[in-house]
Amino acid sequence: MTNIEIGMMVAFVLALGFSGWKLYAFMPKEQLKDDDTTVDSVEALKEMMYDVIGSGELDEEAICAKMREHPKFDHEHFWRFNLNRLKQLLNSHYIDYPEHQNIHHIHTHLQEKKEQA
């Protein structure tokens, strides 16, 4: 190898190391206080969703609006909550309970649990 090739190789390795360091510097190192994707936040949102569905709301947009009006809804923590986030919660529920096909099945299941208690 010539001196030019060695110099270019060293410059490349230094540039690669500097780029990696810059990427590391911009990566988040601690959890944000308004992170609504934690297990606790998801469980809180699901609990509110079940309360609203249990009260008789069976339309996604109405459920979303009622959840925003729920007494336990923290507007500062869940400021990103929208219809897409509700659909993610519903899909998560459908994965956990494959026998539920739609919101009506969730409502029926909640009513049965209420009657058993």
Backbone as a chain_set.jsonl record, in Angstrom:
{"seq": "MTNIEIGMMVAFVLALGFSGWKLYAFMPKEQLKDDDTTVDSVEALKEMMYDVIGSGELDEEAICAKMREHPKFDHEHFWRFNLNRLKQLLNSHYIDYPEHQNIHHIHTHLQEKKEQA", "coords": {"N": [[0.843, -1.175, 0.0], [0.421, 2.218, -0.711], [1.478, 5.458, 0.528], [-0.577, 7.3, 0.142], [-2.862, 5.687, -0.082], [-2.914, 4.579, 2.497], [-3.269, 6.91, 4.002], [-5.79, 7.699, 3.056], [-7.302, 5.554, 3.976], [-7.035, 5.846, 6.758], [-8.26, 8.353, 7.057], [-10.851, 7.669, 6.282], [-11.596, 5.823, 8.314], [-11.448, 7.489, 10.574], [-13.443, 9.392, 9.888], [-15.659, 7.702, 9.825], [-15.745, 6.878, 12.525], [-16.204, 9.386, 13.745], [-18.736, 9.995, 12.664], [-20.278, 7.934, 13.783], [-20.059, 8.631, 16.489], [-21.409, 11.102, 16.48], [-23.998, 10.252, 15.788], [-24.588, 8.72, 18.061], [-24.626, 10.751, 19.964], [-27.005, 12.063, 19.413], [-28.96, 10.245, 19.987], [-31.724, 9.322, 22.063], [-31.304, 9.201, 25.567], [-32.678, 8.87, 27.902], [-35.966, 8.134, 29.104], [-38.785, 9.886, 27.849], [-40.938, 12.166, 29.615], [-43.552, 12.301, 28.757], [-44.041, 9.979, 27.37], [-46.112, 7.857, 25.776], [-46.061, 5.197, 25.166], [-45.248, 3.344, 26.949], [-45.608, 0.424, 29.043], [-47.28, 0.874, 31.242], [-48.65, 3.189, 30.419], [-49.986, 2.277, 28.136], [-51.647, 0.362, 29.294], [-53.213, 2.031, 30.893], [-54.521, 3.531, 28.909], [-55.912, 1.456, 27.626], [-57.616, 0.681, 29.709], [-59.229, 2.97, 29.945], [-60.342, 2.863, 27.395], [-61.832, 0.492, 27.569], [-63.666, 1.261, 29.527], [-65.123, 3.213, 28.126], [-66.101, 1.764, 25.915], [-67.582, -0.113, 27.299], [-69.605, 1.502, 28.239], [-71.256, 1.732, 26.118], [-70.531, 2.881, 23.696], [-69.877, 2.287, 20.328], [-68.671, 3.109, 18.041], [-65.7, 4.009, 16.375], [-64.755, 6.697, 16.151], [-66.394, 8.026, 17.966], [-65.676, 6.692, 20.295], [-63.022, 7.517, 20.515], [-63.382, 10.293, 20.929], [-64.844, 10.239, 23.348], [-62.963, 9.06, 25.01], [-61.075, 11.067, 25.187], [-62.478, 12.795, 26.775], [-62.663, 11.448, 29.114], [-62.436, 11.1, 32.678], [-59.967, 10.169, 33.716], [-58.17, 10.737, 31.752], [-55.173, 12.111, 30.887], [-54.294, 15.019, 29.586], [-51.826, 16.224, 29.113], [-49.989, 14.143, 29.211], [-50.976, 12.265, 27.351], [-51.009, 13.647, 24.908], [-50.594, 13.063, 22.25], [-52.583, 11.346, 21.519], [-54.847, 9.97, 19.249], [-57.139, 9.036, 16.602], [-55.763, 7.045, 15.185], [-54.063, 6.007, 17.147], [-55.961, 4.889, 18.835], [-56.879, 2.862, 17.156], [-54.579, 1.288, 17.097], [-54.567, 0.427, 19.75], [-56.943, -1.066, 19.757], [-56.246, -3.063, 17.9], [-54.193, -4.269, 19.339], [-55.697, -5.319, 21.407], [-57.249, -7.147, 19.954], [-55.273, -8.942, 19.243], [-54.55, -9.966, 21.723], [-56.974, -11.117, 22.47], [-58.116, -13.2, 20.438], [-60.647, -14.179, 19.817], [-62.333, -12.055, 19.716], [-63.751, -10.106, 17.296], [-64.538, -7.566, 16.574], [-65.551, -4.254, 17.73], [-68.058, -4.544, 18.832], [-68.005, -7.176, 19.795], [-66.16, -6.862, 21.867], [-67.615, -5.153, 23.52], [-69.784, -6.838, 24.191], [-68.385, -8.839, 25.57], [-67.426, -7.338, 27.756], [-69.84, -6.679, 28.965], [-70.724, -9.218, 29.732], [-68.749, -9.863, 31.618], [-69.333, -7.94, 33.511], [-71.858, -8.741, 34.367], [-71.222, -11.173, 35.565], [-69.793, -10.391, 37.753]], "CA": [[0.0, 0.0, 0.0], [1.157, 3.472, -0.776], [1.169, 6.404, 1.592], [-1.872, 7.914, -0.162], [-3.889, 4.713, 0.272], [-2.955, 4.493, 3.958], [-3.878, 8.162, 4.459], [-7.228, 7.656, 2.749], [-7.901, 4.569, 4.872], [-7.088, 6.468, 8.078], [-9.294, 9.398, 6.999], [-12.148, 6.996, 6.248], [-11.87, 5.269, 9.635], [-11.722, 8.623, 11.448], [-14.752, 9.94, 9.519], [-16.656, 6.726, 10.264], [-15.817, 6.991, 13.977], [-16.843, 10.664, 14.063], [-20.157, 9.86, 12.313], [-20.888, 7.094, 14.81], [-20.144, 9.418, 17.72], [-22.476, 12.098, 16.291], [-25.281, 9.537, 15.889], [-24.776, 8.375, 19.461], [-24.925, 11.974, 20.708], [-28.39, 12.47, 19.17], [-29.897, 9.202, 20.417], [-32.261, 9.612, 23.4], [-30.675, 8.393, 26.601], [-33.637, 8.638, 28.973], [-37.35, 8.11, 28.655], [-39.484, 11.159, 27.94], [-41.986, 12.131, 30.637], [-44.855, 12.156, 28.112], [-44.002, 8.795, 26.514], [-47.36, 7.111, 25.95], [-45.902, 3.845, 24.648], [-44.813, 2.444, 28.013], [-46.604, -0.587, 29.419], [-48.255, 1.508, 32.131], [-49.477, 4.106, 29.637], [-50.867, 1.481, 27.277], [-52.671, -0.224, 30.159], [-54.135, 3.109, 31.286], [-55.354, 3.833, 27.743], [-56.831, 0.335, 27.424], [-58.634, 0.747, 30.754], [-60.168, 4.018, 29.531], [-61.051, 2.368, 26.213], [-62.826, -0.464, 28.03], [-64.73, 2.024, 30.199], [-65.95, 3.881, 27.115], [-66.815, 0.733, 25.15], [-68.556, -0.691, 28.228], [-70.743, 2.416, 28.401], [-72.147, 1.587, 24.977], [-70.015, 3.481, 22.459], [-69.392, 1.239, 19.435], [-68.082, 3.751, 16.868], [-64.324, 4.37, 16.698], [-64.597, 8.141, 16.338], [-67.069, 8.381, 19.219], [-64.841, 6.167, 21.373], [-61.863, 8.417, 20.604], [-63.836, 11.549, 21.537], [-65.207, 9.98, 24.743], [-61.738, 8.801, 25.763], [-60.456, 12.369, 25.462], [-63.286, 13.428, 27.821], [-62.637, 10.566, 30.285], [-61.824, 11.779, 33.833], [-58.59, 9.718, 33.932], [-57.348, 11.092, 30.586], [-54.212, 13.176, 31.166], [-54.06, 15.673, 28.295], [-50.403, 16.517, 28.931], [-49.275, 12.886, 28.983], [-51.496, 11.606, 26.153], [-51.301, 14.696, 23.936], [-50.521, 12.511, 20.893], [-53.674, 10.392, 21.315], [-55.754, 10.267, 18.147], [-57.869, 7.864, 16.108], [-54.804, 5.988, 14.833], [-53.605, 5.387, 18.394], [-57.069, 4.042, 19.265], [-56.866, 1.664, 16.308], [-53.483, 0.455, 17.585], [-55.032, -0.208, 20.993], [-57.913, -2.098, 19.387], [-55.507, -4.176, 17.3], [-53.514, -4.946, 20.44], [-56.726, -6.114, 22.086], [-57.618, -8.268, 19.085], [-54.188, -9.923, 19.315], [-54.66, -10.614, 23.025], [-58.238, -11.874, 22.484], [-58.425, -13.485, 19.032], [-62.067, -14.483, 19.623], [-63.042, -10.792, 19.487], [-63.564, -9.692, 15.906], [-64.831, -6.138, 16.396], [-65.853, -3.523, 18.957], [-69.278, -5.125, 19.397], [-67.61, -8.347, 20.582], [-65.547, -6.357, 23.091], [-68.72, -4.657, 24.343], [-70.507, -8.005, 24.702], [-67.519, -9.471, 26.553], [-67.423, -6.502, 28.945], [-71.147, -6.818, 29.615], [-70.746, -10.529, 30.388], [-67.902, -9.768, 32.811], [-70.048, -7.104, 34.473], [-72.937, -9.561, 34.909], [-70.631, -12.214, 36.407], [-69.234, -9.797, 38.997]], "C": [[0.892, 1.242, 0.0], [0.725, 4.38, 0.371], [-0.195, 7.056, 1.379], [-3.005, 6.965, 0.243], [-4.029, 4.587, 1.785], [-3.608, 5.747, 4.537], [-5.376, 8.184, 4.216], [-7.95, 6.677, 3.682], [-8.048, 5.154, 6.286], [-8.177, 7.532, 8.112], [-10.683, 8.773, 7.0], [-12.529, 6.471, 7.629], [-12.181, 6.391, 10.621], [-13.097, 9.234, 11.162], [-15.869, 9.0, 9.97], [-16.833, 6.787, 11.784], [-16.514, 8.274, 14.408], [-18.338, 10.603, 13.774], [-20.887, 9.011, 13.351], [-21.059, 7.841, 16.117], [-21.263, 10.448, 17.623], [-23.852, 11.434, 16.374], [-25.583, 9.182, 17.341], [-25.188, 9.608, 20.279], [-26.385, 12.388, 20.547], [-29.415, 11.417, 19.585], [-30.42, 9.534, 21.807], [-31.672, 8.652, 24.435], [-31.612, 8.118, 27.776], [-35.053, 8.746, 28.412], [-37.995, 9.484, 28.833], [-40.63, 11.06, 28.944], [-43.374, 11.958, 30.031], [-44.885, 10.977, 27.137], [-45.25, 7.957, 26.778], [-47.276, 5.698, 25.383], [-45.403, 2.875, 25.711], [-45.949, 1.485, 28.361], [-47.69, 0.04, 30.297], [-49.198, 2.436, 31.372], [-50.46, 3.344, 28.755], [-51.981, 0.857, 28.105], [-53.686, 0.832, 30.602], [-55.069, 3.456, 30.121], [-56.36, 2.71, 27.482], [-57.949, 0.353, 28.463], [-59.681, 1.809, 30.417], [-60.996, 3.56, 28.338], [-62.147, 1.386, 26.631], [-63.976, 0.228, 28.756], [-65.684, 2.63, 29.179], [-66.746, 2.86, 26.316], [-67.887, 0.093, 26.028], [-69.767, 0.191, 28.43], [-71.662, 2.416, 27.187], [-71.675, 2.227, 23.687], [-69.417, 2.388, 21.584], [-68.796, 1.799, 18.149], [-66.689, 4.263, 17.238], [-64.152, 5.861, 16.967], [-65.258, 8.604, 17.639], [-66.263, 7.879, 20.415], [-63.644, 7.084, 21.598], [-62.255, 9.719, 21.307], [-64.162, 11.352, 23.018], [-63.974, 9.7, 25.602], [-61.034, 10.11, 26.104], [-61.204, 13.11, 26.572], [-63.284, 12.622, 29.124], [-61.935, 11.266, 31.449], [-60.359, 11.387, 34.077], [-57.644, 10.119, 32.792], [-56.476, 12.3, 30.928], [-53.807, 13.815, 29.83], [-52.592, 16.005, 28.055], [-49.615, 15.249, 28.618], [-49.689, 12.236, 27.658], [-51.82, 12.618, 25.051], [-51.244, 14.194, 22.497], [-51.715, 11.604, 20.559], [-54.603, 10.868, 20.207], [-56.411, 8.963, 17.696], [-56.922, 6.727, 15.736], [-54.288, 5.27, 16.079], [-54.695, 4.481, 18.958], [-57.093, 2.751, 18.451], [-55.721, 0.732, 16.7], [-53.877, -0.271, 18.859], [-56.029, -1.32, 20.695], [-57.219, -3.302, 18.771], [-54.739, -4.96, 18.36], [-54.496, -5.829, 21.207], [-57.097, -7.342, 21.253], [-56.525, -9.344, 19.066], [-54.267, -10.688, 20.635], [-55.893, -11.511, 23.125], [-58.663, -12.161, 21.048], [-59.898, -13.822, 18.77], [-62.9, -13.226, 19.406], [-62.719, -10.285, 18.083], [-63.744, -8.199, 15.701], [-65.196, -5.523, 17.75], [-67.109, -4.089, 19.627], [-68.947, -6.348, 20.25], [-66.954, -7.92, 21.899], [-66.641, -5.895, 24.053], [-69.487, -5.817, 24.982], [-69.697, -8.694, 25.8], [-67.49, -8.658, 27.864], [-68.736, -6.593, 29.703], [-71.257, -8.152, 30.351], [-69.924, -10.525, 31.662], [-68.6, -8.97, 33.903], [-71.166, -7.912, 35.149], [-72.407, -10.63, 35.85], [-70.158, -11.654, 37.748], [-70.302, -9.413, 39.987]], "O": [[1.952, 1.286, 0.624], [-0.246, 4.112, 1.078], [-0.897, 7.335, 2.351], [-3.992, 7.393, 0.842], [-5.144, 4.497, 2.299], [-4.414, 5.653, 5.463], [-6.144, 8.634, 5.067], [-9.069, 6.94, 4.123], [-9.081, 4.969, 6.928], [-8.935, 7.615, 9.079], [-11.595, 9.29, 7.645], [-13.665, 6.654, 8.068], [-13.097, 6.251, 11.432], [-13.835, 9.556, 12.093], [-16.909, 9.455, 10.445], [-17.962, 6.752, 12.273], [-17.326, 8.258, 15.333], [-19.134, 11.111, 14.564], [-22.002, 9.346, 13.75], [-22.084, 7.704, 16.784], [-21.996, 10.647, 18.591], [-24.773, 11.995, 16.968], [-26.718, 9.331, 17.793], [-26.012, 9.502, 21.186], [-26.95, 13.002, 21.451], [-30.617, 11.677, 19.538], [-29.651, 9.982, 22.657], [-31.561, 7.45, 24.196], [-31.352, 7.21, 28.566], [-35.286, 9.371, 27.378], [-37.776, 10.158, 29.839], [-41.226, 9.995, 29.107], [-44.29, 11.511, 30.722], [-45.667, 10.977, 26.186], [-45.424, 7.414, 27.869], [-48.305, 5.066, 25.145], [-45.158, 1.706, 25.412], [-47.106, 1.719, 28.009], [-48.877, -0.231, 30.113], [-50.398, 2.469, 31.644], [-51.626, 3.722, 28.642], [-53.133, 0.824, 27.671], [-54.883, 0.553, 30.675], [-56.268, 3.652, 30.322], [-57.518, 2.973, 27.157], [-59.102, 0.072, 28.137], [-60.879, 1.578, 30.583], [-62.196, 3.826, 28.266], [-63.262, 1.439, 26.11], [-65.131, -0.174, 28.616], [-66.902, 2.569, 29.344], [-67.935, 3.06, 26.065], [-68.98, -0.21, 25.55], [-70.845, -0.303, 28.758], [-72.728, 3.03, 27.216], [-72.361, 2.124, 22.67], [-68.55, 1.64, 22.035], [-68.448, 1.031, 17.252], [-66.512, 4.877, 18.29], [-63.471, 6.242, 17.919], [-64.732, 9.477, 18.329], [-66.176, 8.563, 21.435], [-63.295, 7.391, 22.738], [-61.533, 10.191, 22.185], [-63.807, 12.187, 23.851], [-63.94, 10.057, 26.78], [-60.463, 10.247, 27.185], [-60.622, 13.965, 27.241], [-63.843, 13.066, 30.127], [-60.939, 11.957, 31.235], [-59.589, 12.196, 34.594], [-56.443, 9.862, 32.87], [-56.988, 13.38, 31.223], [-53.069, 13.218, 29.046], [-52.157, 16.062, 26.905], [-48.666, 15.29, 27.835], [-48.843, 11.717, 26.93], [-52.808, 12.454, 24.336], [-51.794, 14.839, 21.605], [-51.837, 11.145, 19.423], [-55.081, 12.003, 20.215], [-56.254, 7.922, 18.334], [-57.249, 5.56, 15.952], [-54.098, 4.054, 16.06], [-54.394, 3.418, 19.501], [-57.305, 1.67, 19.001], [-55.874, -0.488, 16.643], [-53.561, -1.448, 19.032], [-55.974, -2.389, 21.304], [-57.564, -4.442, 19.084], [-54.649, -6.185, 18.281], [-54.164, -6.946, 21.603], [-57.24, -8.442, 21.787], [-56.823, -10.526, 18.891], [-54.076, -11.903, 20.669], [-55.858, -12.546, 23.79], [-59.489, -11.435, 20.495], [-60.35, -13.758, 17.627], [-64.045, -13.311, 18.963], [-61.558, -10.066, 17.738], [-63.178, -7.623, 14.772], [-65.154, -6.194, 18.781], [-67.205, -4.106, 20.854], [-69.54, -6.54, 21.311], [-67.173, -8.553, 22.932], [-66.604, -6.201, 25.244], [-69.801, -5.781, 26.172], [-70.244, -9.086, 26.831], [-67.526, -9.234, 28.952], [-68.751, -6.584, 30.934], [-71.808, -8.221, 31.449], [-70.329, -11.102, 32.671], [-68.473, -9.286, 35.086], [-71.392, -7.782, 36.352], [-73.066, -10.964, 36.834], [-70.128, -12.365, 38.752], [-69.991, -8.908, 41.065]]}, "num_chains": 1, "name": "protein.A"}
